[in-house]
Structure formats: C-alpha cells, structure tokens
C-alpha cells in the first residue's frame, strides 16, 4: 500500500492512499517554514474507529494502530526494518533443539495502574492467549506453545511443541502484548499496559486521547509527546477538510487518492511516498459453490486486470502482487504472471466448470472508500466474463467481523490484511476463506 502525510505552518498533517495488490502510503511534509516552538501534541486521523482497545481479543488492525507500542508492549518489539529487538524481555536464549526459550525480563516495570510486571504476569498473558476459551486473533500461533513456566520473578521459560522459526518475531506483534491478571478483562474499554502512553479519554464515534505516562519504565526513552489524539473520520472529503483546516496533524490512511495531487501542488505541503504491508484481498468462500471449484477461482483471478484496478480504484497508488506477500517482505516474488489477465481463458475455465453463462454472487464490502471503490471496479471486470456481482455494503468492523470472519456467511468479500508475513492463514482450515489445500 502507498502512504502520504503533511506538515503546514509548523503543524504535521498527513494524507495517505492505500491498495492481492499491495497498498502504498505517502508522507506530506512542510516545505521550508519559519522556526517555531516545539510542538508536543499530535492529532492523528483514522478512517476506522477500533471496536475496542485490546488487540488480544479481536482482529481489526485499527485496535493495534491506536494501542500497540503506545499503550501496550510485548516481550519483543519489531523495528522499522523488521528486525526483532528486546522490549519487556531484555534478552533470551534458545535451546539447541529450538524448543525452549528462556527470557530474562526487565526489572522495575509497572503497568499504568501500578501493578508490577514479572514472569508470573508474562506467564498469565501467554497462557490466556493460548487457553481453551481464548479469542485471540492469532491463537493458532500460540497453539505451538507446550508450556510456560516462571521459575523466578525475572525469568520466563517457554517450551514449544515444535520449532517455530519466527517465534520471537510473533511475540512482537499486537496479539502478543503483555496484559496483567487484574486488568485483562476490562482492557477492551479501559486499557492498562506498560507503554509510554495511557488512555486519557475515549469519546466513541469521535476520538481516543492518550497522555504521556509519567511512570514509564524506560526513563531513558520517555514519550516525546505529552498527548496524542486519534480522530475518527470515515468520509474522504471530511478527511481532506480536516487536513486543510489543521484539525488533524497526520492522516496515515487518507481515503481519497484522486485529490492527493492537490496536496502535492500546494506548496504548504510536502509529500513522501513509501510502502506498507497492506494486502488487498478479494476473498472467495471456498466452502460455497461455485468457489469450491478451483477452475472458478482461477477464472475470476484471470478476469481481473490488476494494473487497471490499481489505477481505477487508487489512482495508481499500489502494486499488483499476485500473492499474499508484499514487495517489503524477504523473498518476495512477483506472481502476477501465474494467473495473468486473460478474459478469454477466464470464460473458457468457467465453461469447463459448468458455468458457460456465468453466475451471480454477493460481495460483502466494508464502508472504507478504498474497498468500495475496488469493489466497483471488480464488479465491472467480472461482468465482462459473465459473472454478476451484487455489492453488499457491510459495516466494518462489527458486522463484517461477525458475518464474514466468524460466521463465514458470505460468497465473496473484499478486505485489506495488514499483518506482515501472514502466509500461514492459508494453512488454517478454520480461516474465513475456508481454504483447504
């Protein structure tokens, strides 16, 4: 995915556009401006409001965007280059067989409510994530843990059932944050973590306000900002208006790429473009006809002109990828040529599968502008091979998560996946695609 951000009159503003397409981002920064007093508050715009503030019990990425590394932390952290670094664990060793991890935990760490962090708390957090009643969105990862022990206050021992090459990487993800026994059950609405910020207020439908936590354990690296506010603005025009008015300082997922050039032309703004881990996926329910036939799935892939989709839905801000891997990932291979755009072959495959006249399906589409636009382009392309797509607006996150992610009650859907290196979802029989290879 591609991003954009903006600074004006000493204030930081951002706008971004996103698009098995990788979605791109860009930063807009100020041109030369007069020196001003340092600003220690920030207002960040978001298109989607999180359904809660606990990333260990629900999947929507908006939860982590607000809370991860701000309110909550993990045993490890992932730096901007994808390297695993120590966080609440200061170091660790791994047994020669790759099954036993011994973590040395930091001393003097406390949660925002004053509760101490130690090995017993880490044990609780990991056991909670892998427990029988766990609703952790990455529960399949924690299933690889055989046991968790706390032999000393600052020593945690985790034994695996089998070697997991990216174990410490996964411990740095939002679903693996450390939570305390006394506050875990209420973190959804009243989050308590060990991070540099704590929640000051949550005005649902409008904003979440964070404030610097004075008791933060890493005194050498306190939060540089005294307060951060996340403003929720779903409408692309409202996002643009807020940027221009200075009501928000940054908008990392700006939803109107067609007016992005307006910010580029405005000398008050400076733009920088980069990539993200967002993968836009048109998901097919493999448990439903006609998607249980691989020929149908291949036909729909070949009916889509990915380059035209990126251009039509996202003004060219995106990269066709043909897989669930992005150009940021190690070992990335462009697989768009495996099932290239070929409407004639798509029609032939549909005929072979018993659908010479096509068929009709519904496409559950969340309200985010980048998804609804992409759905409309897909609808037109699939119509060219005889497939009628009925776009079904589906509120995200609550309705989409319930009907698609949990109940799997859908034909097709469109969604962006933000977790890096998450190819393993295709090996999960229970994942919402219902894909069983």
Phi, psi and omega per residue, in radians:
X1 nan 2.684 3.126
X2 -1.885 2.527 -3.084
X3 -2.085 2.787 2.997
X4 -2.494 2.579 3.095
X5 -2.522 2.832 -2.990
X6 -2.454 2.477 2.943
X7 -2.124 2.439 3.123
X8 -2.570 2.373 3.105
X9 0.841 0.781 3.095
X10 1.400 0.007 -3.140
X11 -1.921 2.485 -3.123
X12 -1.592 2.160 3.077
X13 -2.181 2.676 3.114
X14 -2.499 2.522 3.034
X15 -2.307 2.448 3.139
X16 -2.456 2.627 3.072
X17 -2.099 2.504 -3.139
X18 -2.167 2.622 2.703
X19 -2.720 nan nan
X20 nan 1.387 -3.079
X21 -2.569 2.293 3.003
X22 -1.673 2.375 -3.032
X23 -1.688 2.390 -3.018
X24 -1.747 2.737 3.135
X25 -2.245 2.806 3.110
X26 -2.585 2.541 3.088
X27 -1.832 2.390 3.052
X28 -1.916 2.117 -3.073
X29 -2.170 2.839 -3.046
X30 -1.317 2.519 2.966
X31 -1.239 -2.997 -3.084
X32 -0.999 2.178 -3.129
X33 -2.238 2.700 3.100
X34 -1.059 2.609 3.109
X35 -1.098 2.417 -3.121
X36 -2.373 2.874 3.103
X37 -1.082 2.484 -3.124
X38 -1.031 2.407 -3.142
X39 -1.750 2.235 -3.076
X40 -2.017 0.355 3.009
X41 -2.239 2.769 -3.101
X42 -2.554 2.428 3.037
X43 -2.061 2.078 -3.093
X44 -1.935 2.289 3.108
X45 -1.553 2.492 3.069
X46 -2.366 2.477 -3.140
X47 -1.386 -0.472 -3.065
X48 -2.157 2.279 3.066
X49 -1.506 2.352 3.105
X50 -1.141 2.612 3.131
X51 -1.369 -0.270 3.116
X52 -2.908 -3.125 -3.078
X53 -2.111 0.554 3.103
X54 -2.244 1.819 -3.097
X55 -1.294 -0.011 3.124
X56 -1.587 -0.039 -3.103
X57 -2.190 -0.049 -3.128
X58 -2.656 2.675 -2.992
X59 -1.516 -0.527 -2.993
X60 -0.879 2.285 -3.050
X61 -1.130 -0.416 -3.130
X62 -1.033 -0.504 3.118
X63 -1.092 -0.865 3.138
X64 -1.179 -0.563 -3.137
X65 -1.073 -0.582 3.122
X66 -1.485 -0.712 -2.903
X67 -1.776 -0.590 -2.997
X68 -1.154 2.208 -3.111
X69 1.203 -0.114 2.999
X70 -1.667 -1.012 -3.140
X71 -1.695 -0.786 -3.049
X72 -1.918 2.741 3.054
X73 -2.422 2.907 3.130
X74 -2.080 -3.127 3.057
X75 -1.106 -0.631 3.084
X76 -2.165 2.969 3.034
X77 -2.384 2.769 -3.135
X78 -1.972 2.128 -3.103
X79 -1.401 3.136 -3.021
X80 -1.154 -0.305 3.110
X81 -1.682 0.101 3.135
X82 1.469 0.170 -3.138
X83 -1.506 2.433 3.120
X84 -1.408 2.236 -3.131
X85 -2.164 2.717 3.057
X86 -1.149 2.586 2.987
X87 -2.345 -1.720 3.097
X88 -1.289 -0.329 2.914
X89 -1.668 2.204 -3.116
X90 -1.416 -0.425 3.111
X91 -2.920 2.991 3.096
X92 -2.785 2.770 3.056
X93 -2.224 2.717 -3.122
X94 -2.187 2.344 3.131
X95 -1.141 2.736 -3.115
X96 -0.985 -0.528 -3.138
X97 -1.499 0.011 3.085
X98 1.311 0.237 -3.054
X99 -1.807 -0.415 -3.058
X100 -2.058 2.143 3.092
X101 -1.934 2.189 3.100
X102 -1.962 2.006 -3.077
X103 -1.791 2.318 2.965
X104 -1.638 2.066 -3.064
X105 -1.615 2.644 3.128
X106 -1.208 2.582 3.100
X107 -1.710 2.686 3.062
X108 1.384 0.238 3.129
X109 -1.534 2.320 3.104
X110 -2.275 2.626 3.051
X111 -1.345 2.951 -3.098
X112 -1.068 -0.430 3.124
X113 -1.603 0.116 3.099
X114 1.642 -0.167 3.138
X115 -1.158 2.408 -3.128
X116 -1.335 2.582 3.010
X117 -1.741 2.223 3.069
X118 -2.620 -2.989 -3.061
X119 -1.105 -0.574 3.137
X120 -1.165 -0.592 3.102
X121 -1.223 -0.769 3.110
X122 -1.074 -0.679 3.095
X123 -1.085 -0.782 3.108
X124 -1.041 -0.801 -3.077
X125 -1.091 -0.759 -3.127
X126 -1.264 -0.687 3.099
X127 -1.140 -0.631 3.091
X128 -1.121 -0.730 -3.105
X129 -1.160 -0.536 -3.077
X130 -1.820 0.045 -3.074
X131 -1.183 2.865 -3.088
X132 -1.048 -0.578 -3.106
X133 -1.709 0.155 -3.095
X134 -1.118 2.418 3.024
X135 -1.933 0.334 -3.133
X136 -1.012 2.283 -3.091
X137 -1.140 -0.316 3.109
X138 -1.969 0.577 -3.087
X139 -0.998 -0.575 3.138
X140 -1.043 -0.593 3.092
X141 -1.161 -0.803 -3.098
X142 -1.212 -0.293 3.126
X143 -1.082 -0.387 -3.141
X144 -1.280 -0.183 -3.133
X145 -1.420 2.214 3.098
X146 -1.536 -0.690 -3.134
X147 -2.784 2.709 3.063
X148 -2.282 2.207 -3.105
X149 -2.226 2.636 3.107
X150 -2.190 1.361 -3.080
X151 -1.196 -0.349 3.093
X152 -2.606 2.847 -3.054
X153 -0.983 -0.578 -3.085
X154 -2.067 0.457 3.101
X155 -2.294 2.183 3.121
X156 -2.118 2.289 3.139
X157 -2.078 2.115 3.129
X158 -2.030 2.167 3.110
X159 -1.917 2.309 -3.102
X160 -1.742 2.709 3.066
X161 -1.309 -0.495 -3.111
X162 -2.702 2.720 3.124
X163 -1.073 2.420 3.087
X164 -2.217 1.897 -2.979
X165 -1.098 -0.537 -3.100
X166 -1.881 0.533 -3.053
X167 -1.012 -0.877 -3.109
X168 -1.202 -0.482 3.067
X169 -1.147 -0.811 -3.136
X170 -1.119 -0.529 3.108
X171 -1.203 -0.216 3.103
X172 -1.667 0.074 -3.118
X173 -1.558 2.821 -3.098
X174 -0.968 -0.636 -3.099
X175 -1.200 -0.204 -3.093
X176 -1.897 0.325 -3.128
X177 -1.162 2.714 -3.136
X178 -1.478 2.220 3.104
X179 -2.195 2.678 -3.062
X180 -1.742 2.631 -3.135
X181 -1.001 -0.616 -3.055
X182 -1.364 -0.239 -3.067
X183 -2.262 -0.106 -3.040
X184 -0.993 -0.727 -3.038
X185 -1.239 -0.316 -3.134
X186 -1.961 0.157 -3.119
X187 -1.103 -0.433 -3.115
X188 -1.013 -0.660 -3.115
X189 -2.004 -0.352 -3.123
X190 -2.360 1.277 -2.996
X191 -1.201 2.404 3.106
X192 -2.280 2.025 -3.121
X193 -2.314 -2.858 3.130
X194 -1.966 0.131 -3.009
X195 -1.352 3.089 -3.076
X196 -1.272 -0.213 3.096
X197 -2.172 2.663 2.981
X198 -2.225 2.808 -3.100
X199 -1.303 2.251 3.057
X200 -1.639 -0.749 -3.137
X201 -2.845 2.645 3.027
X202 -2.315 1.848 3.058
X203 -1.667 1.684 -3.011
X204 -1.023 2.392 -3.093
X205 1.550 -0.122 -3.071
X206 -2.324 -0.997 -3.003
X207 -2.843 2.800 2.908
X208 -2.138 2.264 3.135
X209 -1.928 2.235 3.067
X210 -1.943 2.584 3.077
X211 -2.248 2.661 3.137
X212 -1.025 2.340 3.129
X213 -1.589 1.969 -3.059
X214 -1.127 -0.455 -3.098
X215 -1.655 0.355 -3.085
X216 -1.037 2.346 -3.018
X217 -1.142 -0.540 -3.089
X218 -1.608 1.377 -3.059
X219 -1.092 -0.418 -3.140
X220 -1.310 -0.309 -3.119
X221 -2.362 1.111 3.124
X222 -1.240 2.873 3.092
X223 -1.077 2.328 -3.139
X224 -1.318 -0.344 -3.113
X225 -1.854 2.486 3.101
X226 -1.414 -0.490 -3.121
X227 -2.671 2.459 3.054
X228 -2.244 2.294 3.112
X229 -2.054 2.268 3.042
X230 -1.772 1.997 3.124
X231 -1.714 2.400 -3.086
X232 -1.840 1.983 -3.093
X233 -2.353 1.810 -3.064
X234 -1.393 -0.581 -3.054
X235 -1.350 2.193 -3.115
X236 -1.006 -0.679 3.135
X237 -1.187 -0.620 3.076
X238 -1.156 -0.617 3.090
X239 -1.093 -0.821 -3.139
X240 -1.096 -0.736 3.142
X241 -1.108 -0.703 -3.139
X242 -1.144 -0.663 3.090
X243 -1.113 -0.845 -3.088
X244 -1.140 -0.610 -3.118
X245 -1.415 -0.206 -3.104
X246 1.428 0.265 3.130
X247 -1.314 -0.416 3.003
X248 -2.207 2.580 -3.124
X249 -1.626 -0.406 -3.102
X250 -2.656 2.559 3.067
X251 -2.438 1.517 -3.024
X252 -1.179 -0.214 3.089
X253 -2.344 1.048 -3.132
X254 -1.082 2.339 -2.913
X255 -1.721 0.126 -3.096
X256 -2.249 1.372 -3.101
X257 -1.080 -0.433 -3.098
X258 -1.196 -0.339 3.081
X259 -1.889 0.132 3.098
X260 -1.056 -0.651 -3.131
X261 -1.106 -0.440 3.080
X262 -1.080 -0.676 3.107
X263 -1.237 -0.626 3.110
X264 -1.103 -0.678 -3.108
X265 -1.317 -0.440 3.140
X266 -1.292 2.008 -3.049
X267 -1.119 -0.234 3.090
X268 -1.238 -0.402 -3.052
X269 -1.931 2.578 3.048
X270 -2.169 2.380 -3.053
X271 -2.001 2.520 3.047
X272 -2.364 2.336 -3.078
X273 -1.972 2.439 3.094
X274 -2.622 -3.035 -3.103
X275 -1.919 2.785 3.052
X276 -2.239 -3.105 3.100
X277 -1.623 0.078 -3.101
X278 -1.178 2.186 3.067
X279 -2.008 2.091 3.093
X280 -1.492 2.161 -3.043
X281 -2.153 2.253 2.958
X282 -1.628 1.715 -3.028
X283 -1.455 2.390 3.086
X284 -1.986 2.346 -3.135
X285 -1.376 1.739 -3.033
X286 -1.146 -0.217 3.138
X287 -1.522 -0.136 -3.129
X288 -1.914 2.532 2.988
X289 -1.249 2.490 0.103
X290 -1.633 0.132 -3.000
X291 -1.349 -0.067 3.038
X292 -1.330 -0.113 3.114
X293 -1.781 2.076 -3.084
X294 -1.048 -0.510 3.136
X295 -1.135 -0.596 3.099
X296 -1.195 -0.765 -3.136
X297 -1.094 -0.739 3.124
X298 -1.152 -0.675 3.138
X299 -1.063 -0.778 -3.137
X300 -1.148 -0.612 3.076
X301 -1.096 -0.723 -3.078
X302 -1.381 -0.165 3.090
X303 -1.485 -0.135 -3.053
X304 -1.823 2.134 3.017
X305 -1.522 1.705 -3.014
X306 -1.074 -0.708 -3.134
X307 -1.102 -0.742 3.120
X308 -1.170 -0.577 3.097
X309 -1.130 -0.792 3.118
X310 -1.077 -0.736 -3.120
X311 -1.202 -0.789 -3.063
X312 -1.257 -0.666 -3.091
X313 -1.602 -0.485 -3.001
X314 -2.316 0.396 3.074
X315 0.896 0.553 3.087
X316 1.527 -0.056 -3.134
X317 -1.474 1.525 -3.132
X318 2.890 2.896 -3.099
X319 -2.273 2.090 3.029
X320 -1.090 2.295 -3.060
X321 -2.162 -0.458 3.056
X322 1.232 0.173 3.140
X323 -2.742 -2.968 3.105
X324 -1.778 0.462 -3.113
X325 -2.106 2.477 -3.135
X326 -1.837 2.844 3.093
X327 -1.049 -0.292 3.096
X328 -1.299 -0.382 -2.952
X329 -1.460 2.511 3.106
X330 -1.106 2.375 3.130
X331 1.403 0.232 -3.128
X332 -1.012 2.347 3.045
X333 -2.237 2.235 3.096
X334 -1.234 1.989 -3.076
X335 -1.900 0.311 -3.114
X336 -1.131 -0.392 -3.112
X337 -1.439 -0.164 -3.133
X338 -1.153 -0.793 3.049
X339 -2.218 1.337 -3.046
X340 -1.272 2.883 3.108
X341 -1.080 2.040 -3.108
X342 -2.762 1.442 -3.084
X343 -0.982 -0.634 -3.127
X344 -1.126 -0.765 3.121
X345 -1.205 -0.592 3.092
X346 -1.060 -0.784 3.122
X347 -1.107 -0.688 -3.140
X348 -1.124 -0.708 3.113
X349 -1.130 -0.697 3.116
X350 -1.122 -0.665 3.101
X351 -1.134 -0.778 3.097
X352 -1.030 -0.615 -3.106
X353 -1.415 -0.053 3.112
X354 1.696 0.318 -3.123
X355 -2.227 1.078 -3.116
X356 -1.128 -0.425 3.124
X357 -1.828 0.247 3.138
X358 1.330 -2.795 -3.136
X359 -2.841 3.051 -3.137
X360 -2.069 2.323 3.116
X361 -2.387 2.817 3.031
X362 -1.766 2.607 3.132
X363 -2.164 1.790 -3.134
X364 -1.282 2.094 -2.961
X365 -2.195 2.011 3.075
X366 -1.088 2.907 -2.968
X367 -1.358 -0.181 -3.092
X368 -1.063 2.398 -3.023
X369 -1.013 -0.685 -3.089
X370 -1.180 -0.467 3.099
X371 -1.408 -0.746 -3.130
X372 -1.152 -0.649 3.100
X373 -1.156 -0.778 3.134
X374 -1.097 -0.661 3.122
X375 -1.085 -0.693 -3.136
X376 -1.164 -0.674 3.102
X377 -1.181 -0.751 3.092
X378 -1.047 -0.743 -3.140
X379 -0.979 -0.774 -3.133
X380 -1.187 -0.721 -3.113
X381 -1.184 -0.726 -3.137
X382 -1.228 -0.504 3.089
X383 -1.090 -0.533 -3.134
X384 -1.157 -0.311 3.098
X385 -1.944 0.258 3.043
X386 1.617 0.106 -3.126
X387 -1.714 2.106 3.119
X388 -1.611 2.127 -3.117
X389 -1.919 2.134 3.055
X390 -1.749 1.954 -3.122
X391 -1.298 2.187 -3.108
X392 -2.012 1.748 3.127
X393 -0.970 2.278 -3.054
X394 -2.376 1.920 -3.063
X395 -0.991 2.308 3.075
X396 -2.006 2.405 0.197
X397 -1.639 -0.513 -2.884
X398 -0.970 -0.966 -3.050
X399 -1.206 -0.754 -3.136
X400 -1.112 -0.776 -3.139
X401 -1.059 -0.731 -3.112
X402 -1.235 -0.888 -3.004
X403 -1.357 -0.669 -3.073
X404 -1.681 -1.024 -3.027
X405 -1.178 -0.708 -3.091
X406 -1.643 -0.941 -3.050
X407 -1.446 -0.335 -3.101
X408 0.985 0.625 -3.115
X409 -1.681 1.298 -3.093
X410 -2.792 2.807 2.993
X411 -1.596 -1.115 3.072
X412 -2.288 2.767 3.048
X413 -2.584 2.944 3.073
X414 -2.330 2.339 -3.031
X415 -2.760 2.711 3.006
X416 -1.818 2.309 3.087
X417 -1.777 2.225 -3.030
X418 -1.813 -0.316 -3.067
X419 -1.191 2.315 3.114
X420 -1.303 2.630 3.020
X421 0.906 0.749 -3.058
X422 -1.803 0.645 3.089
X423 -1.039 -0.416 -3.062
X424 -1.105 -0.247 -3.132
X425 -1.076 -0.446 3.141
X426 -1.337 -0.152 3.074
X427 -1.745 0.048 3.128
X428 -1.715 1.885 -3.124
X429 -1.030 -0.498 -3.063
X430 -1.565 -0.007 -3.119
X431 -1.190 2.788 -2.925
X432 -1.157 -0.257 3.059
X433 -1.240 -0.372 -3.024
X434 1.012 0.622 -3.111
X435 -1.542 2.159 3.112
X436 -2.217 1.810 -3.060
X437 -1.411 nan nan
